[in-house]
Amino acid sequence: MINYNWRINNPYVFTQHDNEIIITGRALGKPWKDKHYKEVKDRIREHLRRQQNDRCAFCRLHVPSGQFYPHIEHIVPKGSREEFTFVSHNLAYSCQLCNFGKGQRSTLIDPVCVDYPMRGEEFNIVHPYFDDYPDHIDFIEELLIIPKNNSLKGRRTIEFYKLDRTKLALDRAFELNINNNAISIDKLTLRLTREDDPAIIETILALIDAF
């Protein structure tokens, strides 16, 4: 079983130098993607990488930095709330697919709140800093991500970040090194006999076929 860090316990602390760069960039109207902020973003990314053990905050897969460029996900989209762009608790280390998956969907219960919320109940997804992931999201044989106890937060997180995609389950299987493992296939087959969700059935069949 993979040992996850379920919460980000230590948000990035901006230095005086970081703040100077941010203030200057904002005064010049430079967006997040501008190279002006590269130095700051590199430090944020490295801090979060260590905090999250190289794993995406949402799909929980290892982010292969040697092949893909790890992303910094804005939990509240910066496109809708630009003022939260450099709020530490709004930043998480993620893979490319999870970062792009959510798009501009609102993650706030109150989308017009003035200050950045600091409690999990103020978000409609599982927040990496304020919520315990296993309270809302479960795994079938460590492969398929499903809502736990029909958690609404779990369902929305899965929907927003597309965590139920078959390719994700296959990548997890590869990471767990369980290809051609008869015991795992037996467990998946058993689960298939008592599952009534068509999407989960389809993914299990795809996994069994891939093994």
Helices and strands as residue ranges (DSSP letters): H 16-27, G 35-37, H 38-51, E 71-74, G 82-84, G 88-90, E 91-94, H 96-101, G 120-122, H 133-136, E 137-140, E 144-147, H 152-161, H 166-176, H 182-194, H 198-210
